Amino acid sequence: MSDQPGPEQPQMTEEEMRRLEAELDRIDVDDVILQTIVSLINIGARKGAVGAPPELGLQADPVQLGIAVDAARALLAVVEPRHGDKVGPIRDALSQLQLAYAQTAGGGAAPQDGPDGGGIRQPPAPPSDPAPQGGQGGAGEAQRSGRLWVPGQ
């Protein structure tokens, strides 16, 4: 081993620092969150082998898929109040990913969280408008049992 220090990190010029600071000024936190949600949906689809032809031989990883869904749902809740009119396609993609998780993890129903950490946590109850939606007279059996997450409910 040599007693000499390793190569020094190159120093940024003042111009490079100004360009970096200008770029940071242009970045909006909501844009980063939205991009992160899209990335989580994409990696979740890959980890869950969603839509992959069988000949690719991809193995679904329901744990990784569940984590991606949970994280994307949590972040979506952060930006949705400000960008609800723009997140429809993201919400749709996330719903498809949740359906894939339900099919992969439990043959049609997502398992409840337990000590093993597998399964998607149920969303919190809606903060407003507790009246049933769609004139169905309330939630169905699957929804009441917590096995089914329905977007917007």
C-alpha positions as CSV (number, residue, x, y, z in Angstrom):
1,M,0.0,0.0,0.0
2,S,1.2,3.5,-0.8
3,D,1.5,6.3,1.7
4,Q,0.6,8.8,-0.9
5,P,-2.9,10.3,-0.9
6,G,-5.2,9.4,-3.8
7,P,-5.9,11.6,-6.7
8,E,-7.6,14.9,-5.8
9,Q,-11.1,15.6,-6.9
10,P,-11.2,18.1,-9.7
11,Q,-12.4,21.5,-8.5
12,M,-15.4,23.1,-10.2
13,T,-14.8,26.4,-11.9
14,E,-17.0,29.4,-11.0
15,E,-18.8,29.1,-14.3
16,E,-19.6,25.4,-13.6
17,M,-20.9,26.4,-10.1
18,R,-23.1,29.1,-11.6
19,R,-24.5,26.7,-14.2
20,L,-25.2,24.1,-11.5
21,E,-26.9,26.7,-9.2
22,A,-29.0,27.9,-12.1
23,E,-30.1,24.4,-12.9
24,L,-31.0,23.8,-9.2
25,D,-33.1,27.0,-9.3
26,R,-35.1,25.7,-12.2
27,I,-35.9,22.3,-10.6
28,D,-39.3,22.1,-9.0
29,V,-39.8,19.7,-6.1
30,D,-43.1,18.5,-7.5
31,D,-41.4,17.6,-10.8
32,V,-38.9,15.5,-8.9
33,I,-41.7,13.7,-7.0
34,L,-43.7,13.1,-10.2
35,Q,-40.6,11.7,-11.9
36,T,-39.9,9.5,-8.9
37,I,-43.5,8.1,-9.0
38,V,-43.0,7.3,-12.7
39,S,-39.7,5.6,-11.9
40,L,-41.3,3.6,-9.2
41,I,-44.1,2.5,-11.5
42,N,-41.6,1.5,-14.2
43,I,-39.4,-0.5,-11.8
44,G,-42.4,-2.0,-10.1
45,A,-43.7,-3.2,-13.4
46,R,-40.3,-4.7,-14.2
47,K,-39.9,-6.3,-10.8
48,G,-43.4,-7.7,-11.0
49,A,-42.8,-8.9,-14.6
50,V,-46.0,-7.0,-15.5
51,G,-46.8,-7.6,-19.2
52,A,-43.6,-9.5,-19.8
53,P,-43.9,-12.3,-22.3
54,P,-43.3,-15.7,-20.7
55,E,-40.4,-16.4,-23.1
56,L,-38.3,-13.7,-21.3
57,G,-38.3,-15.9,-18.2
58,L,-38.7,-12.9,-15.8
59,Q,-39.6,-14.0,-12.3
60,A,-42.1,-11.8,-10.6
61,D,-41.0,-10.4,-7.2
62,P,-44.2,-9.5,-5.4
63,V,-42.4,-8.0,-2.4
64,Q,-40.5,-5.5,-4.7
65,L,-43.7,-4.9,-6.6
66,G,-45.6,-4.2,-3.4
67,I,-42.9,-1.8,-2.1
68,A,-43.0,0.1,-5.4
69,V,-46.8,0.4,-5.3
70,D,-46.8,1.6,-1.6
71,A,-44.1,4.2,-2.3
72,A,-45.8,5.5,-5.5
73,R,-49.1,5.7,-3.7
74,A,-47.6,7.6,-0.8
75,L,-45.8,10.1,-3.1
76,L,-48.9,10.5,-5.3
77,A,-50.8,11.7,-2.2
78,V,-48.2,14.4,-1.8
79,V,-48.6,16.0,-5.2
80,E,-52.2,15.1,-6.1
81,P,-53.7,18.1,-4.2
82,R,-51.7,20.5,-6.4
83,H,-51.7,18.5,-9.7
84,G,-54.8,16.4,-9.5
85,D,-55.8,17.5,-13.0
86,K,-52.5,16.2,-14.5
87,V,-51.9,12.9,-12.7
88,G,-54.7,10.9,-14.3
89,P,-52.4,8.8,-16.5
90,I,-50.1,8.2,-13.5
91,R,-53.0,7.2,-11.3
92,D,-54.2,4.8,-14.1
93,A,-50.7,3.2,-14.4
94,L,-50.5,2.8,-10.6
95,S,-54.0,1.2,-10.6
96,Q,-52.8,-1.3,-13.2
97,L,-49.7,-2.0,-11.1
98,Q,-51.9,-2.6,-8.1
99,L,-54.0,-5.1,-10.0
100,A,-50.9,-6.9,-11.1
101,Y,-49.7,-7.0,-7.5
102,A,-53.0,-8.5,-6.4
103,Q,-52.8,-11.2,-9.1
104,T,-49.1,-11.9,-8.4
105,A,-49.2,-11.9,-4.6
106,G,-52.4,-13.5,-3.8
107,G,-54.3,-14.9,-6.8
108,G,-56.6,-11.9,-7.0
109,A,-56.5,-10.3,-3.5
110,A,-53.7,-8.4,-1.9
111,P,-52.6,-9.9,1.4
112,Q,-52.8,-7.8,4.6
113,D,-49.6,-6.4,6.1
114,G,-48.2,-8.7,8.7
115,P,-45.0,-9.3,10.6
116,D,-43.4,-10.5,7.4
117,G,-43.9,-7.1,5.7
118,G,-45.5,-8.6,2.6
119,G,-48.6,-7.0,1.3
120,I,-49.8,-3.5,0.5
121,R,-50.9,-1.3,3.3
122,Q,-54.5,-0.2,3.0
123,P,-55.0,3.5,2.3
124,P,-56.3,5.7,5.0
125,A,-60.0,6.4,5.0
126,P,-60.9,9.4,2.8
127,P,-60.8,12.6,4.7
128,S,-64.1,13.9,3.3
129,D,-67.4,12.8,1.8
130,P,-68.1,9.6,3.8
131,A,-71.2,8.9,1.8
132,P,-71.1,5.8,-0.4
133,Q,-70.2,6.4,-4.0
134,G,-71.9,5.2,-7.1
135,G,-75.2,4.5,-5.4
136,Q,-74.0,1.0,-4.3
137,G,-75.3,1.4,-0.8
138,G,-71.8,1.1,0.7
139,A,-68.7,-0.9,0.3
140,G,-68.9,-4.5,-0.9
141,E,-67.7,-7.5,1.2
142,A,-64.1,-7.5,-0.3
143,Q,-63.8,-3.8,0.3
144,R,-65.1,-4.0,3.9
145,S,-62.7,-6.8,4.7
146,G,-59.7,-4.7,3.5
147,R,-58.7,-7.0,0.8
148,L,-59.5,-4.7,-2.1
149,W,-58.3,-1.2,-2.6
150,V,-60.6,0.9,-4.9
151,P,-59.2,4.1,-6.3
152,G,-60.9,7.2,-4.9
153,Q,-62.6,5.3,-2.1
